[in-house]
Amino acid sequence: MSRLSARVSAASTRNVLTERDKRVAITPMLPALLRGVIFLAGLAAPFVVALLAR
């Protein structure tokens, strides 16, 4: 009796995200990203004002 083995390549087992899945994955991060952008803009504002006042 011969032993049969099935090989599965890594490419076929990889999860391929569709466009909808990518949007769903990014959506929960948007509020945190927006807060980060606002924080960095607020942090940089005094430096920009100081440089422009020269």
mmCIF file of the N, C-alpha and C atoms, coordinates in Angstrom:
data_MODEL
# 
_entry.id   MODEL 
# 
loop_
_atom_site.group_PDB 
_atom_site.id 
_atom_site.type_symbol 
_atom_site.label_atom_id 
_atom_site.label_alt_id 
_atom_site.label_comp_id 
_atom_site.label_asym_id 
_atom_site.label_entity_id 
_atom_site.label_seq_id 
_atom_site.pdbx_PDB_ins_code 
_atom_site.Cartn_x 
_atom_site.Cartn_y 
_atom_site.Cartn_z 
_atom_site.occupancy 
_atom_site.B_iso_or_equiv 
_atom_site.pdbx_formal_charge 
_atom_site.auth_seq_id 
_atom_site.auth_comp_id 
_atom_site.auth_asym_id 
_atom_site.auth_atom_id 
_atom_site.pdbx_PDB_model_num 
ATOM 1   N N  . MET A 1 1  ? 0.846   -1.189 0.000  1.00 0.00 ? 1  MET A N  1 
ATOM 2   C CA . MET A 1 1  ? 0.000   0.000  0.000  1.00 0.00 ? 1  MET A CA 1 
ATOM 3   C C  . MET A 1 1  ? 0.893   1.255  0.000  1.00 0.00 ? 1  MET A C  1 
ATOM 4   N N  . SER A 1 2  ? 0.640   2.135  -0.898 1.00 0.00 ? 2  SER A N  1 
ATOM 5   C CA . SER A 1 2  ? 1.468   3.333  -0.999 1.00 0.00 ? 2  SER A CA 1 
ATOM 6   C C  . SER A 1 2  ? 0.892   4.454  -0.135 1.00 0.00 ? 2  SER A C  1 
ATOM 7   N N  . ARG A 1 3  ? 1.782   5.258  0.346  1.00 0.00 ? 3  ARG A N  1 
ATOM 8   C CA . ARG A 1 3  ? 1.343   6.405  1.150  1.00 0.00 ? 3  ARG A CA 1 
ATOM 9   C C  . ARG A 1 3  ? 1.216   7.613  0.243  1.00 0.00 ? 3  ARG A C  1 
ATOM 10  N N  . LEU A 1 4  ? 0.083   8.242  0.315  1.00 0.00 ? 4  LEU A N  1 
ATOM 11  C CA . LEU A 1 4  ? -0.141  9.455  -0.476 1.00 0.00 ? 4  LEU A CA 1 
ATOM 12  C C  . LEU A 1 4  ? -0.054  10.659 0.444  1.00 0.00 ? 4  LEU A C  1 
ATOM 13  N N  . SER A 1 5  ? 0.680   11.625 0.032  1.00 0.00 ? 5  SER A N  1 
ATOM 14  C CA . SER A 1 5  ? 0.756   12.857 0.817  1.00 0.00 ? 5  SER A CA 1 
ATOM 15  C C  . SER A 1 5  ? 0.418   14.018 -0.097 1.00 0.00 ? 5  SER A C  1 
ATOM 16  N N  . ALA A 1 6  ? -0.302  14.925 0.450  1.00 0.00 ? 6  ALA A N  1 
ATOM 17  C CA . ALA A 1 6  ? -0.679  16.113 -0.308 1.00 0.00 ? 6  ALA A CA 1 
ATOM 18  C C  . ALA A 1 6  ? 0.163   17.276 0.177  1.00 0.00 ? 6  ALA A C  1 
ATOM 19  N N  . ARG A 1 7  ? 0.805   17.935 -0.730 1.00 0.00 ? 7  ARG A N  1 
ATOM 20  C CA . ARG A 1 7  ? 1.584   19.121 -0.382 1.00 0.00 ? 7  ARG A CA 1 
ATOM 21  C C  . ARG A 1 7  ? 0.747   20.346 -0.652 1.00 0.00 ? 7  ARG A C  1 
ATOM 22  N N  . VAL A 1 8  ? 0.765   21.240 0.296  1.00 0.00 ? 8  VAL A N  1 
ATOM 23  C CA . VAL A 1 8  ? 0.032   22.493 0.152  1.00 0.00 ? 8  VAL A CA 1 
ATOM 24  C C  . VAL A 1 8  ? 1.069   23.601 0.140  1.00 0.00 ? 8  VAL A C  1 
ATOM 25  N N  . SER A 1 9  ? 1.078   24.361 -0.915 1.00 0.00 ? 9  SER A N  1 
ATOM 26  C CA . SER A 1 9  ? 2.060   25.440 -0.994 1.00 0.00 ? 9  SER A CA 1 
ATOM 27  C C  . SER A 1 9  ? 1.655   26.594 -0.080 1.00 0.00 ? 9  SER A C  1 
ATOM 28  N N  . ALA A 1 10 ? 2.626   27.366 0.330  1.00 0.00 ? 10 ALA A N  1 
ATOM 29  C CA . ALA A 1 10 ? 2.363   28.495 1.224  1.00 0.00 ? 10 ALA A CA 1 
ATOM 30  C C  . ALA A 1 10 ? 1.493   29.547 0.548  1.00 0.00 ? 10 ALA A C  1 
ATOM 31  N N  . ALA A 1 11 ? 1.643   29.679 -0.761 1.00 0.00 ? 11 ALA A N  1 
ATOM 32  C CA . ALA A 1 11 ? 0.873   30.703 -1.477 1.00 0.00 ? 11 ALA A CA 1 
ATOM 33  C C  . ALA A 1 11 ? -0.618  30.400 -1.446 1.00 0.00 ? 11 ALA A C  1 
ATOM 34  N N  . SER A 1 12 ? -0.973  29.131 -1.453 1.00 0.00 ? 12 SER A N  1 
ATOM 35  C CA . SER A 1 12 ? -2.396  28.804 -1.479 1.00 0.00 ? 12 SER A CA 1 
ATOM 36  C C  . SER A 1 12 ? -3.039  28.918 -0.103 1.00 0.00 ? 12 SER A C  1 
ATOM 37  N N  . THR A 1 13 ? -2.245  28.856 0.960  1.00 0.00 ? 13 THR A N  1 
ATOM 38  C CA . THR A 1 13 ? -2.809  28.949 2.307  1.00 0.00 ? 13 THR A CA 1 
ATOM 39  C C  . THR A 1 13 ? -2.830  30.372 2.839  1.00 0.00 ? 13 THR A C  1 
ATOM 40  N N  . ARG A 1 14 ? -2.138  31.276 2.159  1.00 0.00 ? 14 ARG A N  1 
ATOM 41  C CA . ARG A 1 14 ? -2.068  32.660 2.614  1.00 0.00 ? 14 ARG A CA 1 
ATOM 42  C C  . ARG A 1 14 ? -3.441  33.318 2.499  1.00 0.00 ? 14 ARG A C  1 
ATOM 43  N N  . ASN A 1 15 ? -3.791  34.106 3.504  1.00 0.00 ? 15 ASN A N  1 
ATOM 44  C CA . ASN A 1 15 ? -5.059  34.835 3.444  1.00 0.00 ? 15 ASN A CA 1 
ATOM 45  C C  . ASN A 1 15 ? -4.909  36.020 2.509  1.00 0.00 ? 15 ASN A C  1 
ATOM 46  N N  . VAL A 1 16 ? -5.752  36.082 1.526  1.00 0.00 ? 16 VAL A N  1 
ATOM 47  C CA . VAL A 1 16 ? -5.737  37.193 0.589  1.00 0.00 ? 16 VAL A CA 1 
ATOM 48  C C  . VAL A 1 16 ? -6.891  38.107 0.954  1.00 0.00 ? 16 VAL A C  1 
ATOM 49  N N  . LEU A 1 17 ? -6.549  39.338 1.344  1.00 0.00 ? 17 LEU A N  1 
ATOM 50  C CA . LEU A 1 17 ? -7.581  40.285 1.767  1.00 0.00 ? 17 LEU A CA 1 
ATOM 51  C C  . LEU A 1 17 ? -8.215  40.950 0.554  1.00 0.00 ? 17 LEU A C  1 
ATOM 52  N N  . THR A 1 18 ? -9.509  41.008 0.566  1.00 0.00 ? 18 THR A N  1 
ATOM 53  C CA . THR A 1 18 ? -10.207 41.726 -0.486 1.00 0.00 ? 18 THR A CA 1 
ATOM 54  C C  . THR A 1 18 ? -10.238 43.209 -0.121 1.00 0.00 ? 18 THR A C  1 
ATOM 55  N N  . GLU A 1 19 ? -10.694 44.045 -1.026 1.00 0.00 ? 19 GLU A N  1 
ATOM 56  C CA . GLU A 1 19 ? -10.771 45.483 -0.747 1.00 0.00 ? 19 GLU A CA 1 
ATOM 57  C C  . GLU A 1 19 ? -11.685 45.756 0.434  1.00 0.00 ? 19 GLU A C  1 
ATOM 58  N N  . ARG A 1 20 ? -12.785 45.026 0.521  1.00 0.00 ? 20 ARG A N  1 
ATOM 59  C CA . ARG A 1 20 ? -13.722 45.218 1.634  1.00 0.00 ? 20 ARG A CA 1 
ATOM 60  C C  . ARG A 1 20 ? -13.065 44.834 2.953  1.00 0.00 ? 20 ARG A C  1 
ATOM 61  N N  . ASP A 1 21 ? -12.313 43.743 2.968  1.00 0.00 ? 21 ASP A N  1 
ATOM 62  C CA . ASP A 1 21 ? -11.641 43.320 4.189  1.00 0.00 ? 21 ASP A CA 1 
ATOM 63  C C  . ASP A 1 21 ? -10.612 44.348 4.631  1.00 0.00 ? 21 ASP A C  1 
ATOM 64  N N  . LYS A 1 22 ? -9.928  44.968 3.677  1.00 0.00 ? 22 LYS A N  1 
ATOM 65  C CA . LYS A 1 22 ? -8.949  45.993 4.036  1.00 0.00 ? 22 LYS A CA 1 
ATOM 66  C C  . LYS A 1 22 ? -9.626  47.194 4.672  1.00 0.00 ? 22 LYS A C  1 
ATOM 67  N N  . ARG A 1 23 ? -10.778 47.604 4.112  1.00 0.00 ? 23 ARG A N  1 
ATOM 68  C CA . ARG A 1 23 ? -11.511 48.741 4.698  1.00 0.00 ? 23 ARG A CA 1 
ATOM 69  C C  . ARG A 1 23 ? -11.987 48.406 6.094  1.00 0.00 ? 23 ARG A C  1 
ATOM 70  N N  . VAL A 1 24 ? -12.485 47.201 6.282  1.00 0.00 ? 24 VAL A N  1 
ATOM 71  C CA . VAL A 1 24 ? -12.983 46.791 7.593  1.00 0.00 ? 24 VAL A CA 1 
ATOM 72  C C  . VAL A 1 24 ? -11.839 46.743 8.597  1.00 0.00 ? 24 VAL A C  1 
ATOM 73  N N  . ALA A 1 25 ? -10.652 46.338 8.164  1.00 0.00 ? 25 ALA A N  1 
ATOM 74  C CA . ALA A 1 25 ? -9.506  46.252 9.062  1.00 0.00 ? 25 ALA A CA 1 
ATOM 75  C C  . ALA A 1 25 ? -8.990  47.631 9.447  1.00 0.00 ? 25 ALA A C  1 
ATOM 76  N N  . ILE A 1 26 ? -9.088  48.601 8.559  1.00 0.00 ? 26 ILE A N  1 
ATOM 77  C CA . ILE A 1 26 ? -8.553  49.946 8.817  1.00 0.00 ? 26 ILE A CA 1 
ATOM 78  C C  . ILE A 1 26 ? -9.533  50.789 9.621  1.00 0.00 ? 26 ILE A C  1 
ATOM 79  N N  . THR A 1 27 ? -10.813 50.544 9.455  1.00 0.00 ? 27 THR A N  1 
ATOM 80  C CA . THR A 1 27 ? -11.842 51.386 10.071 1.00 0.00 ? 27 THR A CA 1 
ATOM 81  C C  . THR A 1 27 ? -11.669 51.563 11.577 1.00 0.00 ? 27 THR A C  1 
ATOM 82  N N  . PRO A 1 28 ? -11.404 50.521 12.366 1.00 0.00 ? 28 PRO A N  1 
ATOM 83  C CA . PRO A 1 28 ? -11.248 50.744 13.814 1.00 0.00 ? 28 PRO A CA 1 
ATOM 84  C C  . PRO A 1 28 ? -10.035 51.596 14.175 1.00 0.00 ? 28 PRO A C  1 
ATOM 85  N N  . MET A 1 29 ? -9.068  51.697 13.291 1.00 0.00 ? 29 MET A N  1 
ATOM 86  C CA . MET A 1 29 ? -7.862  52.477 13.593 1.00 0.00 ? 29 MET A CA 1 
ATOM 87  C C  . MET A 1 29 ? -8.018  53.950 13.292 1.00 0.00 ? 29 MET A C  1 
ATOM 88  N N  . LEU A 1 30 ? -9.025  54.329 12.526 1.00 0.00 ? 30 LEU A N  1 
ATOM 89  C CA . LEU A 1 30 ? -9.147  55.721 12.091 1.00 0.00 ? 30 LEU A CA 1 
ATOM 90  C C  . LEU A 1 30 ? -9.233  56.724 13.244 1.00 0.00 ? 30 LEU A C  1 
ATOM 91  N N  . PRO A 1 31 ? -10.032 56.489 14.290 1.00 0.00 ? 31 PRO A N  1 
ATOM 92  C CA . PRO A 1 31 ? -10.059 57.483 15.384 1.00 0.00 ? 31 PRO A CA 1 
ATOM 93  C C  . PRO A 1 31 ? -8.696  57.668 16.045 1.00 0.00 ? 31 PRO A C  1 
ATOM 94  N N  . ALA A 1 32 ? -7.964  56.591 16.251 1.00 0.00 ? 32 ALA A N  1 
ATOM 95  C CA . ALA A 1 32 ? -6.637  56.706 16.865 1.00 0.00 ? 32 ALA A CA 1 
ATOM 96  C C  . ALA A 1 32 ? -5.670  57.435 15.940 1.00 0.00 ? 32 ALA A C  1 
ATOM 97  N N  . LEU A 1 33 ? -5.743  57.155 14.656 1.00 0.00 ? 33 LEU A N  1 
ATOM 98  C CA . LEU A 1 33 ? -4.880  57.859 13.708 1.00 0.00 ? 33 LEU A CA 1 
ATOM 99  C C  . LEU A 1 33 ? -5.193  59.345 13.668 1.00 0.00 ? 33 LEU A C  1 
ATOM 100 N N  . LEU A 1 34 ? -6.461  59.676 13.713 1.00 0.00 ? 34 LEU A N  1 
ATOM 101 C CA . LEU A 1 34 ? -6.861  61.087 13.706 1.00 0.00 ? 34 LEU A CA 1 
ATOM 102 C C  . LEU A 1 34 ? -6.387  61.792 14.969 1.00 0.00 ? 34 LEU A C  1 
ATOM 103 N N  . ARG A 1 35 ? -6.523  61.136 16.114 1.00 0.00 ? 35 ARG A N  1 
ATOM 104 C CA . ARG A 1 35 ? -6.024  61.729 17.365 1.00 0.00 ? 35 ARG A CA 1 
ATOM 105 C C  . ARG A 1 35 ? -4.514  61.938 17.305 1.00 0.00 ? 35 ARG A C  1 
ATOM 106 N N  . GLY A 1 36 ? -3.804  60.984 16.704 1.00 0.00 ? 36 GLY A N  1 
ATOM 107 C CA . GLY A 1 36 ? -2.350  61.117 16.576 1.00 0.00 ? 36 GLY A CA 1 
ATOM 108 C C  . GLY A 1 36 ? -1.962  62.284 15.689 1.00 0.00 ? 36 GLY A C  1 
ATOM 109 N N  . VAL A 1 37 ? -2.677  62.449 14.599 1.00 0.00 ? 37 VAL A N  1 
ATOM 110 C CA . VAL A 1 37 ? -2.393  63.568 13.689 1.00 0.00 ? 37 VAL A CA 1 
ATOM 111 C C  . VAL A 1 37 ? -2.665  64.895 14.388 1.00 0.00 ? 37 VAL A C  1 
ATOM 112 N N  . ILE A 1 38 ? -3.776  64.991 15.101 1.00 0.00 ? 38 ILE A N  1 
ATOM 113 C CA . ILE A 1 38 ? -4.104  66.228 15.826 1.00 0.00 ? 38 ILE A CA 1 
ATOM 114 C C  . ILE A 1 38 ? -3.055  66.507 16.900 1.00 0.00 ? 38 ILE A C  1 
ATOM 115 N N  . PHE A 1 39 ? -2.622  65.460 17.603 1.00 0.00 ? 39 PHE A N  1 
ATOM 116 C CA . PHE A 1 39 ? -1.616  65.631 18.647 1.00 0.00 ? 39 PHE A CA 1 
ATOM 117 C C  . PHE A 1 39 ? -0.307  66.147 18.056 1.00 0.00 ? 39 PHE A C  1 
ATOM 118 N N  . LEU A 1 40 ? 0.132   65.534 16.964 1.00 0.00 ? 40 LEU A N  1 
ATOM 119 C CA . LEU A 1 40 ? 1.396   65.960 16.358 1.00 0.00 ? 40 LEU A CA 1 
ATOM 120 C C  . LEU A 1 40 ? 1.305   67.370 15.777 1.00 0.00 ? 40 LEU A C  1 
ATOM 121 N N  . ALA A 1 41 ? 0.149   67.716 15.222 1.00 0.00 ? 41 ALA A N  1 
ATOM 122 C CA . ALA A 1 41 ? -0.028  69.072 14.699 1.00 0.00 ? 41 ALA A CA 1 
ATOM 123 C C  . ALA A 1 41 ? 0.026   70.085 15.840 1.00 0.00 ? 41 ALA A C  1 
ATOM 124 N N  . GLY A 1 42 ? -0.595  69.761 16.956 1.00 0.00 ? 42 GLY A N  1 
ATOM 125 C CA . GLY A 1 42 ? -0.555  70.653 18.124 1.00 0.00 ? 42 GLY A CA 1 
ATOM 126 C C  . GLY A 1 42 ? 0.835   70.766 18.704 1.00 0.00 ? 42 GLY A C  1 
ATOM 127 N N  . LEU A 1 43 ? 1.567   69.660 18.666 1.00 0.00 ? 43 LEU A N  1 
ATOM 128 C CA . LEU A 1 43 ? 2.929   69.668 19.190 1.00 0.00 ? 43 LEU A CA 1 
ATOM 129 C C  . LEU A 1 43 ? 3.866   70.471 18.287 1.00 0.00 ? 43 LEU A C  1 
ATOM 130 N N  . ALA A 1 44 ? 3.651   70.413 16.994 1.00 0.00 ? 44 ALA A N  1 
ATOM 131 C CA . ALA A 1 44 ? 4.530   71.096 16.044 1.00 0.00 ? 44 ALA A CA 1 
ATOM 132 C C  . ALA A 1 44 ? 4.178   72.567 15.878 1.00 0.00 ? 44 ALA A C  1 
ATOM 133 N N  . ALA A 1 45 ? 2.966   72.954 16.203 1.00 0.00 ? 45 ALA A N  1 
ATOM 134 C CA . ALA A 1 45 ? 2.510   74.325 15.957 1.00 0.00 ? 45 ALA A CA 1 
ATOM 135 C C  . ALA A 1 45 ? 3.416   75.386 16.593 1.00 0.00 ? 45 ALA A C  1 
ATOM 136 N N  . PRO A 1 46 ? 3.805   75.280 17.850 1.00 0.00 ? 46 PRO A N  1 
ATOM 137 C CA . PRO A 1 46 ? 4.672   76.319 18.425 1.00 0.00 ? 46 PRO A CA 1 
ATOM 138 C C  . PRO A 1 46 ? 6.024   76.452 17.710 1.00 0.00 ? 46 PRO A C  1 
ATOM 139 N N  . PHE A 1 47 ? 6.566   75.322 17.258 1.00 0.00 ? 47 PHE A N  1 
ATOM 140 C CA . PHE A 1 47 ? 7.833   75.368 16.537 1.00 0.00 ? 47 PHE A CA 1 
ATOM 141 C C  . PHE A 1 47 ? 7.674   76.053 15.186 1.00 0.00 ? 47 PHE A C  1 
ATOM 142 N N  . VAL A 1 48 ? 6.586   75.775 14.519 1.00 0.00 ? 48 VAL A N  1 
ATOM 143 C CA . VAL A 1 48 ? 6.336   76.407 13.229 1.00 0.00 ? 48 VAL A CA 1 
ATOM 144 C C  . VAL A 1 48 ? 6.144   77.911 13.401 1.00 0.00 ? 48 VAL A C  1 
ATOM 145 N N  . VAL A 1 49 ? 5.405   78.307 14.432 1.00 0.00 ? 49 VAL A N  1 
ATOM 146 C CA . VAL A 1 49 ? 5.187   79.718 14.704 1.00 0.00 ? 49 VAL A CA 1 
ATOM 147 C C  . VAL A 1 49 ? 6.517   80.403 15.028 1.00 0.00 ? 49 VAL A C  1 
ATOM 148 N N  . ALA A 1 50 ? 7.355   79.754 15.814 1.00 0.00 ? 50 ALA A N  1 
ATOM 149 C CA . ALA A 1 50 ? 8.655   80.329 16.176 1.00 0.00 ? 50 ALA A CA 1 
ATOM 150 C C  . ALA A 1 50 ? 9.546   80.493 14.940 1.00 0.00 ? 50 ALA A C  1 
ATOM 151 N N  . LEU A 1 51 ? 9.506   79.505 14.049 1.00 0.00 ? 51 LEU A N  1 
ATOM 152 C CA . LEU A 1 51 ? 10.329  79.595 12.843 1.00 0.00 ? 51 LEU A CA 1 
ATOM 153 C C  . LEU A 1 51 ? 9.815   80.673 11.895 1.00 0.00 ? 51 LEU A C  1 
ATOM 154 N N  . LEU A 1 52 ? 8.519   80.829 11.820 1.00 0.00 ? 52 LEU A N  1 
ATOM 155 C CA . LEU A 1 52 ? 7.944   81.832 10.931 1.00 0.00 ? 52 LEU A CA 1 
ATOM 156 C C  . LEU A 1 52 ? 8.101   83.246 11.487 1.00 0.00 ? 52 LEU A C  1 
ATOM 157 N N  . ALA A 1 53 ? 8.266   83.386 12.797 1.00 0.00 ? 53 ALA A N  1 
ATOM 158 C CA . ALA A 1 53 ? 8.372   84.698 13.425 1.00 0.00 ? 53 ALA A CA 1 
ATOM 159 C C  . ALA A 1 53 ? 9.768   85.300 13.238 1.00 0.00 ? 53 ALA A C  1 
ATOM 160 N N  . ARG A 1 54 ? 10.716  84.536 12.797 1.00 0.00 ? 54 ARG A N  1 
ATOM 161 C CA . ARG A 1 54 ? 12.082  85.042 12.614 1.00 0.00 ? 54 ARG A CA 1 
ATOM 162 C C  . ARG A 1 54 ? 12.150  86.100 11.572 1.00 0.00 ? 54 ARG A C  1 
# 
